[in-house]
Amino acid sequence: MKAHDIHGRDLNTLQEAKFAVIPLGSFEYHGPHSPLGTDIILANGFADAIDPHLGGVIFPTIPYTACPGKTSKYKGTIPIRPHIMTEYLIDITMGIIQQGMKKIILLNAHDGNMGISRTVAEYVTGKHPDASFLLINWWQMIEIDDHEELGFKGTKGRGHGGPYEMSAVKAFRPDLVHVEEGDQEFKEIPPLSPLPYVLVEGTPKAWDGYTGLIQQTSYDIGKKIVKKAARNMNELIKNWLTYYEREGI
């Protein structure tokens, strides 16, 4: 159910929804082979892939957001200052809570939204202790080590504008992803540690506004990615709702 389709006389529909979904995109350069609306397409696509029987209501996708320095320097990217995006998302989520919905999914398709989403969720739940946020990054709905099962050879496919992301976009919009034979590819940089860490660089290695072995971008692989990620996403949402139902919340 889409929130923007609900009539004024049917506002009780919002209060009856089990949860709200805010898809988070960006307007950002993803390489010569990719649309500027890559993250918007992915946010919309995975929002539509949420099982309607779970009882959620989908709000309009946020198209503009903060973008990292490594992409904001490329033409086509329209970045929003992080503090503005944070305040904007706080207002949106607080407005949704005022409609009577206390469970909110931030369905994210853009790496730069991760910190903002966490900050907003922590702030808003401090104001509304009975609220619950589920932060979902669609690309994390599949294990990184599943790359061979998906069909990637010699690469895990991850990375901005890389074959994992762009195959998923191709599954939703095959008309918008065009890898040409001469498009430059970038091999993956070995990790600094097997442990989790965050490395922020203004000009990363193996990078020109995108990264990865993009010649492996594939519609068929994209269909596998979308199917598996959507299945795992819906299972996560179901477990989230079941937990609260069991607790009587």
N, C-alpha and C positions, 0 to 999 in steps of 0.2 A: 504494500500500500504506500503510495506517494503522498507526502504531507501536502504538497501544493495542489493536489486534486481534491482535497477535502473542502466541502462547502461550509460557509459560515453557520448554517443551520445544523450542521453535523459535527460540531466541535467536540461533542462527547466521544467521538471516535478516537480522538487523541488520548483522552483519559483512559479509555478502555484498552489502548495498545499496551503490550507487555514491555516494550522497549522502543527507544528512538535510535535511529542510525544517522550519524553525520559523516558522509564521505568526505575525505580530505584529499584534494589534489594539489596541483601547482601548474603554473604556466612557465615552462622552462625548456631550454635547449637540451636535446637528447641526442645530438649528432645529426649528420646529413641524411641519415636513413630513417629518421624517426619524427613523428609529429610533435609540435610544441605542446599539444594537449595530452601527451602520453599519460601523465598521472591522473588527468581528469577522466580519460577513457577507462583506465584501470579502476579508479574509484567508483565510477558509475557501473562498470561491468560487474565488479564483485558485490556492490550493493544490490544489484538486480539478481545476483546469484544466491542471496540469502533466502532460505526456505520461507515462503509466505505463511506456512502453517505455524511457524514459530511465533507469529503475532506481532511483528515489528512494524514500525512506520518509518519510511525513509525520507529524510529531509534533503533539501537541495544540496548538491555538492559544492564545496568551497573551492573555487577555481584558482584564486590567487593566494599566495602565502610566502613565508620567508624562504629564500633560496641561499645556499651556501656561496661563499666567495668564489669557489672553483667553477660555478656555473653562471653566477650573476654577471660575470664579465663578458659572457657570450651574447651576441645579439639574438633577440627573440625572447630571452628570459625577462620576465617582469617580476622583480622581487618586492616583497612587502617587508618593512622593518619588523624584526622579531617581536618587539614590545607591542607594536600595533596589532600584529596577528594574535598575540596572546590575549590582549584586551578584547579583541573582536570575538575570539572563540569563547572567552568567558561570558560575554554578553549573550551569545547564541545559546550556550548550554544552560545558563541561568534562565533564559527565556523559555526554553523547553521544559525545565523543571517547574516553572510557574504555570505551565499548561497541565501539570499533574503527572508528568512522567519522571520517574526517579531512576530509571535504568537507561544508560546512554552508551551506545557503542560509537567510538571514534574509529572509523574504518579508513585506514591510512594507506595512500599510494605513493608517498613522497618521504624520503629519508629525512628531509629538513623539518618535517612535522613531528618527529618522534619526541624531541625534548619539549617542544611547545605543548603537545598533547598531555604529557606527564605533568607538566607544571600546571596546566589548566585543571586537570582532573584532581590534583592534590589540593588546589585552591578551592575549587567548587565544593568538594566533599567536606572541606573544613567549614564551609558556610552551611552545607546541607548534609549532616552526618548520615541521613537515611538514603543518600544517593549512592549509586554504584556506577562506575565507569569501566567498560571493557575496551582496552586499547588493542586494536588488531592491525598489524602491518601485513598486508596480504602476502608479501613475498616470504614471510616467516611461517606460513601455513604449510610449507614443504621443507623437509630437512635438506640442508645443503648437500649432504652426502648421497642424496637420491639422484644426482646429476646423470649417472650412467643409466639408471632405470628410465629417466626421461628421454635419453637419447643423445646427450652431449658427449663428445669425444675429446679427451685431452683438456677439458675445461669444466669447471663447475657452473659456468655461464653467468654467475652473479656479477653485479656491478651496474652502474648508471648507464643506461642505453645499451647494455650488453644483451646477449642472446636470450637469457632467461626472461628479462623484463620485456624485451621487444617481441619475443615469441608469444608471450601472453597478450600483448597489445594486438598482435597479428591475429590471434584467435578471436578477439572481439571485433577488430576492424582490419581485415586483410587488405583492404584497399589503401591503407595509410602507412604501411611499413614497406620500404623499398630499399633493400640492400643491393648495391651495385658491385660489380666485380672489382672495381678499383678502390672501393672504400677501405680506408686504413683499418687494420686490426691491431689489438694490443694484447700481448700475453699477460697473464695474471702475475702479480708481484707476490713472491713468497711471503707468508705471514711472519711477523716479528716474534710471535709466540703462539703456542697452541692454546693459551689461555685467552679469554675475552679481553679486548682492549679497544679503545677508541683513538684513532689517529686522524687529526684534522690538518689538512694541508691546503694552502692557497693554490698551489700548482702541483698536483700529484704526478707521479711517474706514470708512464703508460696511459696517457690521458690527452684528449683533445676535445673536451666537453662531453665525452663519452668514453667508454672503455670496453674491452672484451673482444672475443673472437666472433664478431658479428656475422660472419658468413654462415655460422651455424643457426642463425635465426630461422625458425621453421613454424609454419602454420600447424603442422601435425604435432610437433612438440608443444606448441602453445596450447592446443586443445587438451593435451595431457596435463599440463600445468594448471590450467583453469579448472579442469574437472577435479583434480586431486586437492588443490588449494581450497576450492569451494566446499568440497566434502569435509575437509578438516575444519574449515571455518564454521560450518554449520554445526558440526559436532561440538566445537568449543562453545558456541552460543547456547546450544541445548544444555550443556553441562552447567553453564553459568546460570541459566534460568532454573534448572532443576535444583541447584544448590539453594537458591532463595525460596523456591517453593517448599523444599524440605524444611527449611528454617522458618517457614510461615511468614516470610517477609514479602 
